[in-house]
Amino acid sequence: MPNTLGIHWIATTHGTWLHGDPRGSWNNGQLIGPDPFLQAAINKRMTHDAIVLSRAEIICVASDMGHTITEQGHRVYAATFHPTHLHIIFAPLPEDISTTIARLKKRSANLILKVRRNLGDDRKHLWTKGRFPVFIFEEHHLHNAIQYVRRHNTRIGLPPDPYDWIQPLHPPRQNNRPI
């Protein structure tokens, strides 16, 4: 098996990307296409509206995840956070990606849901169930994934790398010219 160069993790907030969605979805480890009947059936079973993060909640999630990533000594090449989803491009990790994802989801959910409970919201889940990492084995795929995530930030008026815990794949060169 080739060496992993990076891992692109995508997470969606609870109820925002249901099975049968026109964009496709994963069900029992298999990618399934659009299925409006399946999507409608799942939507009908939902006991709450989908979770859409406020701007303040997005900032809290990004900050909390950044703190956790830094605390664990992980390297992130790019990250973006939105009301209904996030993308993080990790460098190869010293632990199983499932452990990393579980930690990030649990800590951020505890933070956001605690505040929401104090406001009368009794939801139990912040994130969609499951893990959706894409392992990257080729340099051009890694560069494309990083650029894709960075464009998410610039489209909403942020710098490409808006978080101080992001460590670019290729750090900027120092100008060593004599003065």
C-alpha positions in Angstrom: 0.0 0.0 0.0 1.4 3.5 -0.9 2.3 6.0 1.8 -0.4 8.2 3.0 0.5 11.9 2.3 -2.6 13.4 3.9 -6.2 12.7 5.1 -9.1 14.9 4.0 -11.8 14.7 6.7 -15.3 16.0 5.9 -17.9 16.3 8.7 -21.5 17.5 8.3 -23.8 18.8 11.1 -26.7 16.5 12.1 -29.5 16.4 9.6 -27.9 18.5 6.8 -26.8 15.7 4.5 -29.2 12.8 4.6 -29.0 9.4 2.9 -30.4 9.8 -0.6 -29.1 13.4 -0.9 -28.6 14.5 -4.6 -24.9 15.0 -3.8 -24.6 11.3 -2.9 -24.0 9.8 0.5 -22.4 6.8 2.3 -24.6 4.1 3.7 -23.1 1.0 5.4 -19.7 1.7 3.8 -21.0 2.1 0.3 -21.5 5.3 -1.8 -25.1 5.6 -2.9 -26.5 8.0 -5.4 -29.5 10.3 -5.2 -32.7 8.7 -3.8 -35.4 11.2 -3.1 -37.6 8.5 -1.5 -34.9 7.5 0.9 -34.1 11.1 1.7 -37.8 11.9 2.4 -38.2 8.8 4.6 -35.1 9.7 6.7 -36.2 13.4 6.9 -39.6 12.2 8.2 -38.0 10.3 11.0 -36.0 13.3 12.2 -37.2 14.6 15.6 -35.5 18.0 15.3 -34.6 20.4 12.5 -31.1 20.0 11.0 -28.4 21.7 13.0 -27.0 24.8 11.4 -24.1 26.5 13.3 -24.2 30.2 14.0 -21.2 32.3 13.3 -20.3 32.3 17.0 -20.6 28.5 17.1 -18.4 28.1 14.0 -15.7 30.2 15.7 -16.0 28.0 18.9 -15.8 24.8 16.9 -12.8 26.0 14.9 -11.1 27.2 18.1 -11.8 24.1 20.0 -10.7 21.8 17.2 -7.5 23.9 16.7 -6.7 23.6 20.4 -7.3 19.8 20.4 -5.2 19.4 17.2 -2.3 21.5 18.7 -2.6 19.6 22.0 -2.3 16.3 20.2 0.6 17.5 18.1 -1.2 16.9 14.8 -0.3 18.8 11.6 -3.1 20.3 9.5 -2.4 21.6 6.0 -5.8 23.3 5.5 -9.1 23.7 7.3 -12.5 25.4 6.8 -15.6 25.6 8.9 -19.1 26.4 7.7 -22.7 26.4 9.2 -23.3 22.8 8.0 -19.9 21.2 7.4 -16.2 21.3 7.8 -13.1 20.1 5.9 -9.7 19.4 7.5 -6.6 18.2 5.6 -4.4 16.4 8.0 -0.8 15.4 7.5 -0.2 11.6 8.2 -1.2 11.0 11.8 0.6 9.1 14.6 -2.8 7.6 15.6 -5.7 6.0 13.8 -7.9 8.7 12.1 -11.0 7.2 13.8 -9.5 8.2 17.1 -8.7 11.7 16.0 -12.2 12.2 14.5 -14.0 10.8 17.5 -12.0 13.1 19.8 -12.7 16.2 17.7 -16.4 15.5 17.2 -16.9 14.6 20.9 -15.2 17.7 22.3 -16.8 20.2 19.9 -20.2 18.6 20.4 -19.9 18.8 24.2 -19.0 22.4 23.9 -21.8 23.5 21.5 -24.6 21.2 22.9 -23.9 22.4 26.5 -24.6 26.0 25.5 -27.6 25.0 23.4 -29.1 22.9 26.3 -28.8 26.0 28.5 -31.0 27.7 25.9 -33.6 24.9 26.0 -32.4 22.8 23.0 -32.4 19.1 24.0 -30.6 17.7 21.0 -28.2 14.8 21.5 -26.1 15.1 18.4 -24.1 17.9 16.7 -22.4 15.9 13.9 -23.7 13.3 11.4 -23.0 9.8 12.6 -19.9 8.2 11.0 -16.5 9.2 9.8 -15.7 10.3 6.3 -11.9 10.5 5.8 -10.4 10.3 2.3 -6.8 9.0 2.3 -4.5 10.8 -0.1 -1.6 8.9 -1.7 -0.6 11.2 -4.6 1.0 14.6 -4.5 -1.3 16.2 -7.0 -4.4 14.9 -5.1 -3.0 16.4 -1.9 -2.4 19.8 -3.6 -5.9 19.8 -5.1 -7.5 18.9 -1.8 -5.6 21.7 0.0 -6.5 24.3 -2.7 -10.2 23.1 -2.6 -10.4 23.7 1.2 -8.5 27.0 1.0 -11.0 28.2 -1.7 -13.8 27.5 0.7 -12.3 30.1 3.0 -11.7 32.8 0.4 -15.2 32.4 -1.0 -16.6 33.6 2.4 -14.1 36.4 2.7 -11.5 34.8 5.0 -7.8 34.4 4.2 -6.9 31.0 2.7 -5.4 29.8 6.0 -7.4 31.7 8.7 -6.3 29.7 11.7 -2.9 30.0 13.4 -2.8 26.2 14.0 -2.7 25.5 10.2 0.8 24.5 9.1 1.1 24.8 5.3 2.4 21.9 3.3 5.3 24.1 2.1 6.0 26.9 4.6 6.9 30.2 3.0 10.5 30.6 2.2 12.5 33.0 4.2 14.1 35.8 2.2 17.8 35.3 2.9 19.1 38.2 0.7 21.8 40.3 2.3 20.7 43.8 3.4 
